[in-house]
Amino acid sequence: MKHRLMFIMLVGIMLAVPACTDPVQKHLEQGNTYFEQLQWDDAINEYSQAIELNPDLALAYHKRGLAHAAKEDWEAALSDFNKALELDPKLIEAYSQRASIYHAQQQWDLAIADLNKTIELDPELAAAYSNRGWTYAGKGQFEQALADLNKAIELDPELAEAYYNRGLVHSSQGSWDMCIADLSKAIELDPNNFTAYNDRGSAYTNTGQLDAAIADFNKAIELNPDYALAHYNRGLVHKEQGQWEEAIYDLNKAIEMEPSLVVVYQKLAETYAERGYDYRIKGLWDAAIADFNKAIELNPYLAFAYLNRGTTYNSQSQWDLAISDLNKAIELEPAYISAYINRAYTYINTGQLDKAIADYNKVIELDADYALSYYNRGIIYFNLGQADSAIADLNKAIELSDDPDLVTAAQERIAEIQRRK
């Protein structure tokens, strides 16, 4: 679900047909009709018949190449564009179309070479600069991309696609204000560009303007209800806002439209897990467990879901289930401090104090300044009758903590231990 830059077709299918015999012209015109009706195979057949009658007609190869490209038959399209340019090396349209295929195949240098030739043939053609800027952007050469896009806009200030492409280049550089300005101009010039609304919505998201982002995603979906990326992006904003039902709806819609995209399943899993966390905090254990189950079903590698399901089981005194989940969270993220802390709690409640100490040892290894771990380990040492170790840990907790309640509790425990000595 990547951003797509705009590639501008330099001319439409209805190019002027040069003087030729009537049968050739008839096939070309019928091919044009089929092309406009999106009947690619019929169009290809008509252009092929024109080529049979006049094998040296560059325009016929170019038009057949366009039909092959519409079918995403890149090999056949390239073959036809190559032949068209062999017959007419000044056929600008064929260079442009061939460049678009090279771009689709990420053959950046070949695409740039064709666009260089286009600009050489027509130095005032704004669309060619926009397309070359688009290609430089694909190659990651953003300085050159901006130079070309600036030139395109200088030549044609009404070229919406150039503003759109420049906006996405600014986006890739984190220049959000310039990105939003360019995408706004693109939308002004082309109000039906649903991708521009989506991408401006993403820019608004990155600047924390979430209401504006939602409005843009809404517009993108209004213009194209089957636009999975807009549903995905809107779902992420709803997730950030804690609007769980709306987020789950949008992410499910994105999956329905593009079921092969793993990242959407991952985000949906995170959404269920975060809603489950909210349920857990509110004491709604069954709802929390159901959401954590769903999150794990969607993403079996989501440590956060195992941690919180284990913590919920702790709250229900389901110790074996808790330990199983917390073990899994640690297996997935060996440095997951919260999982060790919660597992230590489980071990304490099941009388496995040595294992609890081992978990607090691990927490202190991972974060030597975590005062509460020293306090809790000190309490275990106290219960095991290891007074000196208990006092040492409680003093360490006092040294590190800025929580007055924890400091007071530690001081009281030390006093109690000393009285019992």
N, C-alpha and C positions, 0 to 999 in steps of 0.2 A: 504494500500500500504506500508506495513512494509518491512523492510529488511528481507531477508530469509537467515539464516545460512545454510551451506551445511551439510547434513547428508550423510555419505558414506555407501553405501551398501557393506558389507564385502565380499560377494561373489555374483556371477551371478546366473542366474536360472539354468544353465547347470552343477549342481553339479553331481559328480560321483554317479551313481546309484549302490547300493550294489547288490550283487548276489541275485537274487530272481527268482521266476518262470517267464517264458517268457511272459505270459499275463500281469503280473504286470509291467514288464519293458516296454512292448509295450505301455501301457497306460501312463506311466510316460514320455516316450520319445515323444509320441504324444502330451501330455500336454505341454511339453517344446516347441514343435513346435508352438502350438497355442499361448503360452505365448509370444514367440518372435514376433509373428504376431499381438500382442495386442488383440487377440481374447479371452478375459478373461473368458467369460461364457463357451466357448468350452474347455478352459484349465481346468476350475474348474470341468467340467463334466468328463474329462479324469482322473484327480487326484482322484475324488470321486470313479470312477470305480476301480482304483488301491487300494484305501482304502477298498472297499468292498471285494476285493480279499485277501488283507492282512491288517487287521485292526491294526496291530502292527508296521507298517512301518512309523517311525517318519518323514522320508524325504518326504513322500507323504503329510502328514499334513502340513509340512513346506511350500511345494510348493503351496499347495492350499491356504494357508494363504497369500502367496505373491500375488496370483491372486485376492483374496478378497481385499487385501490392495490396489492393483492397481485400483480397482473399488471404493475405499474409503469406503468399507463396513467394518468399523473398528471392529464392534462386532464380525462378522464372522471370520475376520483375527485373532483377539486375541484368539478366541476359538481354532482355528487351531494351533497357535503358542504355546498356553498352552498345548495342547495335544501332540504336537511334543516334547516339553520339558519334559512332564511327561514320555514319552516313551524313550527319550534320553536326560538326564540332561546335557550332554556335547555338545549339538548341538549349537555351537557358533552362527551360522547364525540366529537361531531362537531368541536368546537373543537380537541380534542386531536389527532384524526387529521388535520385540515386543517393544524395546526401542524407535524406530522411531515413532511407533503409540502412545505410551505414551507421547512422546514429542509433537506430533501433537495435543494431547488432553490437553497439559500443565500439565500433571501429572509428574512433574519433578522428584520427589523422586523415583517413580516406574521406570522411565527411567534410572536414575542413578544407581539404584540397578541392573538392567539388564546389564548395561555397566560395573559395578564393576565385575559382574560375568564373562563377556566376557574377561576382563583384567586378572582376576584370572586364567582363562583357557588358555590365551595366553598373557603373560605380554609383549611381544615384538610386539604386533599388534598395529601399529601406528594409523590406522583408528579408533580403539576403543577409544583411548585417544582423538582423534579429535572429535569424536561423544560425548564423555562425556564432553569435553570442550564446545561443542556446547550447550549441555543441561544445564551446569552450567550457561552459558551466558543467556539462556532463563529464568533461575531462578533468574538472576540478581546477581549471585555470581561471579563477574568478576575476582577476584584474583585466585580462583580455576580454572576458565575457562582458564586464561592465563597459569597457571601451566601445565594443561593438553595439551594445544595446543603447548606449548614449547616442551613438552615431545614427542608429535606426530612428530613435525618437527625434533627433535633430532633423533628419530628412522627412519624417512623417510624424508630426506630433499627435496624430489621431490613430496611431497604430497600437491598438489595445494589447495585442500579444507581446509587444516589446515591453510595455509597462509591466505586464504580468510576469514575463521572464525576469526582468530586472528586479521585481519585487521578490522573487524566489531566490535570486542571487543574494540580495540583502538579507533574506531570511537565513540562508546558509552561513552567513557571517555574523548572525546575531544582531544585525542592525534593524531592530524591530520597527522603529519609527519610520525609517525610510521604506522598509518593507510594506508597512501599512499604507503609507502615502501612495506608493506605486500600485498596490493592489486596489486601492480605492479608485485611482484613476482608471485602471483597467475595467473595473466594474461600472464606472461612469460611462465609459465608451462602449462597453458590452455588458448590459445589465443581465444578460442570460448566462453569463459565464459562471456556472455553479462551482467550478474548481477554484475560481478566484475568491468566491465567498468562503469556501472551505479553508483555503490557505490563509486568508485574512483572519478567519476565526482562530486558526492555530497561532498566528502572530499575537492576536489579542490574548489568547491563553498564556502565552509566554510572557506577556507584560502584566498578567494578573487581572486583565479586564474581562472577567468571566461572563458577565451579563452580555457584553458586546459579542463575545465569542459564541455564546449560545444563539444569539440573534442571527449571526452569520451562518452557523451550522443549520439552523432552522431554514434559512433561505436556500442554502445549497440543497437541502433535502426537498424543499418545496419545488425547486426547479428540476431536481432529479431524484425521485423517491427511492431509486435503486442504487444510490451512491453509497456504497458500503463505508468508504473512508470518512464521510461526514457523520454517519451514525457512530462509527468508532470514536472519532474525535469528540463528538458531543457526549458520548458515554463517558469518556475520560473526565470531561469537565463536571458532569453530574457526579461522578465518583469523587472528585476532589471536593465537591460541595456537600458530600454526604447524602446526596439524593439517590439512595440505593435502588429504588424501584425503577427510576428513570434510567439510571446507568445500566442496570441489568437488561432492561428492554432494548436499549440501543446496542449494547454489545451482542446480545442475542441476534438482533437484526443484522449486524455486520457479519456474524458467523453464518446466518442463513443465506446471505448474499455471496459470501466468499468463504466457504467452509474449510479451505485449505490453509488459511492464515493462522499459524500457531500463536502469534503474538496476541490475537484477539481472545483466544481461549485463556491465555495467561492473565490478561487483564480482567477477564470475567471472573477467573478464579480468585484474583486479588480482591475483586469487589465483594464476592461472597464472603471471603475471609474477613474483610474489614467490617462488613455488616454483622458477621458473626461476633466479631470483637465487641461491637456496640451492644449486641444482645447480651454478651457475657458480662459486660460492665453493668448492665441493667438487671442482671440476675435472671435473665430469660434463658435458662440452660438448654431446654429442648430446642428452641429456635436457633440458639448459637450452635449446638451440635449439628443440626441439620445443615446450616450454612457451611460449617467447616467440612462436613462430609462432601457437600457439593463442590467446594473449592478443591479438595483433594482428588475428587473424581475428575475434575477438569485439568488439574495440574498436580500429579503425584509427587512433584519435587518442590512443593511450596512449603518451606520450613515453617513459615509464619502460621500456616493453618494447623500443622501438627502441634506447634507450641501452644496455640490457643485452645485447641481441642483438648490437649493434655491438661492445660490449666483449668479448663471447664470440668474435666473429669475429677481433678483435685477438689474442686469446689463441691462436687457430689460424693466425695470420698470413694470414688472408683479408682483405687490406687493402681491396680494392675494395668488398667486401660491408660491411666495417666503416664505410667512409666514407659509403656510401649510407645506412646506418641512422643514423649520427650526424648526417648532414645532415638527415634526416627528424626526428630528435628536436629539433634546433635550430629547424627550420621550425615545429614544433608549439609549442615553448617557447623563444623567442628569448633568454631569460635563464637557460637551463639550463647552469649552470657545469660540471657533470660532463661534459656532452656536448662542450663546447669542450675540456676537459682531455683527454678520451679521443681526440677527433679530432686534437688536437695530437700525441698519441702516435703516431697512425697516420701523420700527415704526416712525423714524424721518421723513422719506419721505412721510408717510401717516398722519403726524400730531399727532401721538399718543405719545406725549413726556413723559407722566407719565410712559407708558409701556417701553419706551426706557430707562428712568432712572432706572426702576426696573431691566432691563437686565444688565445695567452697574453695578448696585449694586451687582448683582449675579456674574459678572466677577470679581469684586474686592473682593468679599467673597471667590472666588476660587483662586484668585491670587492677593494678596494685593499689590504686587510690579509692577503691570502692568500699567505703566505710561500713556499709550494712553487712557485707560478707564477713568482715572481721567480727562484728558484733554477733552475728548468728553462729559463726564458728566458735566464738568464745562461749556462748550459751551452751553449745553442745559439749565443749570441754568441761564446763562447770557441771553439767549433768553426769559426765563420765568421771567426775571427781579429780580432774586434772587442773587443779587450782592455778598453778603458775601459768600454764598455757592459756587458761581462760582470762586471767588478769592481763596478760600480754596482749591478747587480741582485743579485749575491751578498751585498754588504753590506746591501742592503735586506732580503734574506731573513734574515740574521743578526739585524737589528734587530727584525724582526717575529716570528721563530719562538721558541716555547718548547720546541721539540723539540731536545734536545742532540745527537742524531745528525745532524739536518739542519744545525745550526749548525757542528758539527765538519767535515762534508763541505764546506760553503761556505767555511770558513776554509782548508781544505786546497786547494781549487780556487783561491782567491785567491793563496795562496802559490805554487802552481804557475804561475799566470799571471805573477806578478811575477818568478819565476825566469827565465821565457822572454822577458821583455821585453829 
